[in-house]
Amino acid sequence: MRALGDQEGESGSGGDYTLYIIEDSVQLNQIKVAASILGVTLKIVTLDEETRTSKEHKNKNPTGKYPLLESKEGTLSGVVSITKFLCKKSKKLLGDNSALSLTKIDQWSFWSIAQLEPTCQQVMQGIFEADAVYMGSWNDSSKALKDMVKQVNKALMSSDYLCGNQMTIADVLVATSLI
């Protein structure tokens, strides 16, 4: 096990958090940006194969999915689950906390992870690793990305942020998918 270095910031209400990863990724960066905005300290640990497959670690992570956040309350995996948990613990980036606002946050967050991020990755792969992507796939992904950015712009025409007039975790996840 090798620690990458702790994320700067104060510990969120509730204490210490360890984020287990297998490799550096967009998802790691999304969580690090959210933690920084929230003022939450993360201990980031890159797992080696031996640790990841150990019985002790498998007990922490029965699904085998990464990134994995460990807190005093337990463990959870997935960018949306982890960032929303950190938001709830710090009581920040959750909009006005109404049912509609929380549902919109979920909608944009899952859209960002399931659709926007993979499309951005495909386009970037075509730009930076041209031989790894077929031209037809890249053209389709490029067109899809343009349409997605138009969706984001349309949503921002009626309010300052995606889910109203306050920045939420959905804004962070969409923005970090695009950069």
VOBA-1610 file (N, C-alpha, C; in pm, whole numbers, padded with zeros to 5 digits, always signed):
BEGIN
Met+00085-00116+00000Met+00000+00000+00000Met+00090+00123+00000Arg+00055+00221-00083Arg+00138+00341-00097Arg+00047+00462-00087Ala+00073+00551+00006Ala-00006+00673+00020Ala+00041+00775-00081Leu-00055+00840-00148Leu-00023+00942-00247Leu+00003+01077-00183Gly-00044+01095-00065Gly-00036+01227-00002Gly-00176+01272+00031Asp-00188+01335+00142Asp-00320+01373+00189Asp-00371+01496+00115Gln-00501+01498+00094Gln-00569+01613+00035Gln-00568+01724+00138Glu-00539+01843+00095Glu-00538+01957+00186Glu-00679+01991+00232Gly-00689+02053+00347Gly-00819+02099+00397Gly-00841+02050+00538Glu-00949+02098+00597Glu-00983+02056+00731Glu-01067+01931+00725Ser-01061+01855+00831Ser-01140+01733+00837Ser-01288+01771+00841Gly-01368+01701+00763Gly-01511+01727+00763Gly-01572+01682+00893Ser-01688+01737+00930Ser-01752+01695+01052Ser-01775+01545+01043Gly-01726+01471+01138Gly-01737+01327+01133Gly-01602+01261+01127Gly-01498+01333+01091Gly-01367+01277+01107Gly-01286+01246+00985Asp-01211+01140+00998Asp-01110+01105+00900Asp-01167+01016+00791Tyr-01117+01037+00670Tyr-01162+00959+00555Tyr-01041+00906+00480Thr-01047+00778+00444Thr-00944+00718+00361Thr-01007+00681+00229Leu-00946+00724+00121Leu-00993+00693-00013Leu-00895+00595-00075Tyr-00945+00474-00103Tyr-00863+00371-00166Tyr-00884+00375-00316Ile-00773+00373-00389Ile-00779+00375-00535Ile-00685+00269-00590Ile-00704+00236-00716Ile-00614+00145-00784Ile-00516+00224-00870Glu-00566+00333-00929Glu-00483+00417-01015Glu-00538+00558-01016Asp-00456+00651-01061Asp-00499+00788-01080Asp-00605+00789-01189Ser-00711+00867-01172Ser-00821+00865-01268Ser-00900+00995-01263Val-00990+01010-01358Val-01083+01123-01358Val-01166+01119-01231Gln-01210+01000-01191Gln-01293+00986-01071Gln-01218+01034-00946Leu-01091+00999-00938Leu-01011+01046-00824Leu-01006+01198-00824Asn-00981+01257-00939Asn-00975+01403-00947Asn-01109+01466-00910Gln-01219+01406-00950Gln-01350+01460-00915Gln-01369+01459-00763Ile-01332+01352-00699Ile-01346+01342-00554Ile-01252+01439-00485Lys-01130+01453-00534Lys-01034+01546-00474Lys-01083+01690-00486Val-01137+01728-00601Val-01190+01864-00618Val-01306+01887-00522Ala-01398+01792-00515Ala-01513+01806-00424Ala-01464+01818-00279Ala-01371+01733-00238Ala-01320+01736-00101Ala-01254+01870-00071Ser-01180+01923-00167Ser-01115+02052-00149Ser-01218+02163-00128Ile-01321+02166-00211Ile-01427+02266-00198Ile-01499+02251-00065Leu-01520+02127-00023Leu-01592+02099+00101Leu-01506+02121+00225Gly-01374+02133+00209Gly-01285+02146+00323Gly-01265+02015+00396Val-01272+01904+00323Val-01258+01770+00381Val-01120+01716+00351Thr-01056+01657+00450Thr-00926+01595+00432Thr-00943+01449+00394Leu-00877+01407+00289Leu-00877+01268+00246Leu-00737+01213+00255Lys-00724+01095+00311Lys-00598+01021+00300Lys-00618+00931+00178Ile-00536+00951+00075Ile-00551+00876-00049Ile-00447+00766-00053Val-00494+00643-00071Val-00407+00527-00069Val-00422+00451-00201Thr-00312+00435-00272Thr-00310+00353-00393Thr-00280+00210-00351Leu-00370+00121-00385Leu-00357-00018-00343Leu-00272-00099-00440Asp-00187-00182-00384Asp-00117-00279-00468Asp-00204-00405-00475Glu-00169-00494-00565Glu-00249-00615-00589Glu-00262-00700-00462Glu-00155-00714-00388Glu-00157-00797-00268Glu-00256-00744-00164Thr-00253-00614-00140Thr-00345-00554-00042Thr-00489-00562-00091Arg-00509-00530-00220Arg-00644-00529-00277Arg-00710-00666-00270Thr-00632-00772-00283Thr-00688-00907-00284Thr-00683-00975-00147Ser-00634-00903-00045Ser-00627-00961+00089Ser-00768-00977+00147Lys-00783-01073+00234Lys-00912-01101+00298Lys-00961-00979+00376Glu-00869-00913+00447Glu-00906-00795+00526Glu-00964-00685+00437His-00898-00658+00325His-00947-00551+00237His-01077-00593+00167Lys-01088-00718+00128Lys-01212-00765+00065Lys-01330-00752+00159Asn-01306-00764+00290Asn-01414-00744+00388Asn-01459-00598+00390Lys-01368-00505+00365Lys-01401-00363+00356Lys-01477-00331+00228Asn-01447-00407+00123Asn-01497-00375-00011Asn-01558-00499-00077Pro-01675-00542-00030Pro-01734-00665-00084Pro-01770-00655-00233Thr-01793-00535-00286Thr-01829-00521-00428Thr-01707-00520-00518Gly-01590-00491-00462Gly-01468-00483-00541Gly-01460-00360-00629Lys-01545-00259-00606Lys-01548-00137-00688Lys-01463-00028-00625Tyr-01398+00050-00712Tyr-01314+00162-00670Tyr-01352+00285-00748Pro-01329+00402-00693Pro-01269+00434-00565Pro-01358+00389-00449Leu-01295+00366-00333Leu-01362+00320-00212Leu-01330+00417-00099Leu-01433+00471-00036Leu-01414+00562+00076Leu-01441+00486+00205Glu-01349+00499+00298Glu-01367+00440+00431Glu-01380+00553+00532Ser-01486+00547+00611Ser-01507+00645+00718Ser-01534+00567+00846Lys-01553+00638+00955Lys-01586+00573+01082Lys-01719+00498+01072Glu-01807+00546+00984Glu-01939+00484+00968Glu-01939+00359+00881Gly-01836+00344+00798Gly-01830+00229+00708Gly-01767+00268+00575Thr-01791+00186+00472Thr-01731+00210+00342Thr-01839+00224+00235Leu-01802+00298+00130Leu-01887+00306+00011Leu-01802+00336-00110Ser-01856+00298-00227Ser-01779+00316-00350Ser-01862+00392-00452Gly-01792+00444-00552Gly-01857+00519-00658Gly-01847+00669-00634Val-01820+00742-00739Val-01799+00886-00729Val-01920+00958-00672Val-02039+00929-00723Val-02158+01001-00677Val-02186+00968-00531Ser-02178+00841-00495Ser-02203+00802-00355Ser-02103+00869-00261Ile-01977+00865-00298Ile-01872+00923-00213Ile-01889+01074-00201Thr-01906+01143-00313Thr-01915+01290-00306Thr-02043+01334-00235Lys-02153+01264-00257Lys-02277+01303-00186Lys-02264+01277-00037Phe-02198+01169+00001Phe-02174+01142+00143Phe-02093+01256+00206Leu-01985+01296+00138Leu-01902+01404+00189Leu-01980+01535+00197Cys-02067+01558+00100Cys-02152+01678+00103Cys-02247+01675+00223Lys-02308+01561+00246Lys-02402+01549+00359Lys-02330+01566+00492Lys-02209+01510+00503Lys-02133+01523+00627Lys-02090+01668+00651Ser-02054+01739+00545Ser-02008+01877+00560Ser-02123+01978+00550Lys-02241+01929+00512Lys-02360+02014+00496Lys-02337+02126+00394Lys-02270+02089+00284Lys-02242+02186+00178Lys-02272+02122+00042Leu-02294+02207-00058Leu-02313+02169-00198Leu-02437+02082-00222Leu-02539+02097-00138Leu-02662+02020-00155Leu-02781+02109-00193Gly-02752+02228-00241Gly-02859+02317-00283Gly-02944+02360-00165Asp-03074+02377-00190Asp-03163+02420-00082Asp-03218+02302-00002Asn-03170+02182-00030Asn-03205+02060+00042Asn-03352+02017+00022Ser-03420+02076-00076Ser-03558+02035-00105Ser-03555+01905-00185Ala-03667+01837-00189Ala-03676+01712-00265Ala-03641+01735-00412Leu-03691+01845-00470Leu-03663+01874-00611Leu-03514+01902-00632Ser-03455+01982-00547Ser-03314+02015-00560Ser-03228+01890-00547Leu-03255+01807-00448Leu-03176+01685-00428Leu-03192+01589-00545Thr-03311+01583-00602Thr-03335+01496-00717Thr-03263+01548-00841Lys-03264+01680-00860Lys-03189+01738-00973Lys-03039+01715-00957Ile-02992+01723-00835Ile-02850+01695-00810Ile-02819+01552-00851Asp-02904+01458-00812Asp-02884+01318-00853Asp-02886+01304-01005Gln-02984+01369-01067Gln-03001+01360-01213Gln-02874+01406-01284Trp-02825+01525-01251Trp-02706+01579-01318Trp-02581+01501-01280Ser-02571+01458-01155Ser-02453+01383-01110Ser-02441+01251-01184Phe-02549+01176-01190Phe-02545+01047-01259Phe-02528+01064-01409Trp-02587+01168-01466Trp-02570+01198-01608Trp-02422+01227-01637Ser-02361+01305-01549Ser-02220+01338-01566Ser-02133+01214-01566Ile-02156+01124-01472Ile-02073+01004-01457Ile-02102+00902-01567Ala-02230+00883-01598Ala-02270+00776-01691Ala-02260+00816-01838Gln-02278+00944-01870Gln-02282+00984-02010Gln-02172+01084-02047Leu-02165+01193-01972Leu-02071+01300-02008Leu-01926+01255-01997Glu-01888+01200-01883Glu-01748+01161-01863Glu-01699+01058-01965Pro-01774+00949-01991Pro-01725+00854-02093Pro-01712+00915-02232Thr-01802+01005-02266Thr-01796+01071-02395Thr-01673+01162-02402Cys-01648+01237-02296Cys-01528+01322-02291Cys-01402+01237-02303Gln-01400+01123-02235Gln-01283+01035-02241Gln-01259+00984-02384Gln-01366+00949-02452Gln-01354+00899-02590Gln-01299+01009-02682Val-01347+01130-02665Val-01299+01241-02748Val-01153+01271-02717Met-01119+01276-02588Met-00979+01305-02552Met-00886+01194-02599Gln-00932+01070-02592Gln-00850+00959-02640Gln-00823+00975-02790Gly-00925+01019-02864Gly-00907+01040-03007Gly-00811+01152-03038Ile-00807+01252-02951Ile-00716+01365-02973Ile-00573+01329-02935Phe-00556+01268-02819Phe-00422+01244-02766Phe-00364+01107-02799Glu-00450+01012-02837Glu-00404+00878-02872Glu-00473+00837-03002Ala-00448+00911-03107Ala-00522+00900-03233Ala-00532+00758-03287Asp-00430+00676-03269Asp-00436+00542-03326Asp-00523+00446-03244Ala-00568+00489-03125Ala-00646+00401-03039Ala-00797+00412-03063Val-00840+00506-03147Val-00982+00530-03168Val-01012+00533-03318Tyr-01118+00468-03357Tyr-01161+00473-03497Tyr-01222+00609-03525Met-01197+00661-03643Met-01245+00794-03681Met-01396+00805-03668Gly-01469+00701-03709Gly-01615+00705-03699Gly-01662+00716-03555Ser-01598+00642-03465Ser-01633+00649-03323Ser-01601+00787-03267Trp-01485+00841-03306Trp-01447+00972-03257Trp-01545+01078-03306Asn-01584+01071-03433Asn-01681+01168-03487Asn-01813+01160-03412Asp-01860+01037-03385Asp-01986+01020-03310Asp-01973+01077-03169Ser-01862+01049-03103Ser-01841+01098-02967Ser-01827+01249-02965Ser-01758+01304-03064Ser-01740+01449-03072Ser-01875+01519-03090Lys-01959+01464-03176Lys-02093+01521-03196Lys-02176+01508-03069Ala-02168+01393-03002Ala-02243+01372-02878Ala-02197+01470-02770Leu-02065+01494-02763Leu-02013+01588-02663Leu-02063+01729-02689Lys-02066+01770-02815Lys-02120+01903-02849Lys-02265+01914-02804Asp-02344+01809-02827Asp-02485+01810-02785Asp-02497+01816-02633Met-02409+01747-02563Met-02412+01748-02417Met-02376+01885-02361Val-02277+01950-02421Val-02241+02084-02376Val-02357+02180-02402Lys-02427+02162-02511Lys-02545+02244-02538Lys-02652+02222-02431Gln-02668+02097-02384Gln-02764+02068-02276Gln-02726+02142-02149Val-02598+02140-02117Val-02550+02210-01998Val-02575+02360-02013Asn-02540+02416-02129Asn-02561+02559-02152Asn-02707+02596-02143Lys-02795+02513-02197Lys-02940+02538-02190Lys-02987+02541-02046Ala-02939+02447-01965Ala-02978+02444-01824Ala-02929+02568-01751Leu-02812+02619-01791Leu-02755+02736-01723Leu-02815+02868-01770Met-02897+02865-01874Met-02963+02988-01921Met-03069+03036-01823Ser-03129+02942-01747Ser-03238+02979-01658Ser-03196+02996-01513Ser-03072+02961-01480Ser-03024+02979-01342Ser-02872+02987-01343Asp-02818+03030-01231Asp-02673+03046-01220Asp-02600+02913-01219Tyr-02664+02809-01167Tyr-02604+02677-01155Tyr-02701+02573-01208Leu-02656+02451-01224Leu-02738+02346-01285Leu-02865+02316-01206Cys-02859+02328-01075Cys-02973+02290-00991Cys-03032+02408-00915Gly-03018+02527-00968Gly-03075+02644-00902Gly-02975+02756-00892Asn-02983+02830-00782Asn-02899+02948-00765Asn-02784+02927-00668Gln-02756+02801-00636Gln-02642+02768-00550Gln-02559+02661-00619Met-02427+02669-00602Met-02343+02564-00655Met-02370+02436-00577Thr-02378+02324-00649Thr-02400+02194-00587Thr-02292+02097-00635Ile-02294+01979-00576Ile-02200+01876-00618Ile-02220+01840-00765Ala-02341+01855-00816Ala-02366+01828-00958Ala-02283+01922-01047Asp-02274+02048-01010Asp-02192+02144-01086Asp-02046+02102-01084Val-01999+02058-00969Val-01860+02014-00956Val-01833+01893-01044Leu-01922+01794-01041Leu-01902+01673-01119Leu-01908+01700-01269Val-02002+01783-01312Val-02010+01817-01455Val-01885+01893-01498Ala-01845+01993-01419Ala-01727+02074-01455Ala-01601+01987-01460Thr-01584+01899-01362Thr-01462+01817-01362Thr-01464+01711-01471Ser-01580+01674-01518Ser-01587+01582-01632Ser-01542+01652-01760Leu-01568+01780-01769Leu-01537+01856-01889Leu-01391+01903-01896Ile-01322+01903-01785Ile-01183+01951-01787Ile-01082+01839-01785
//
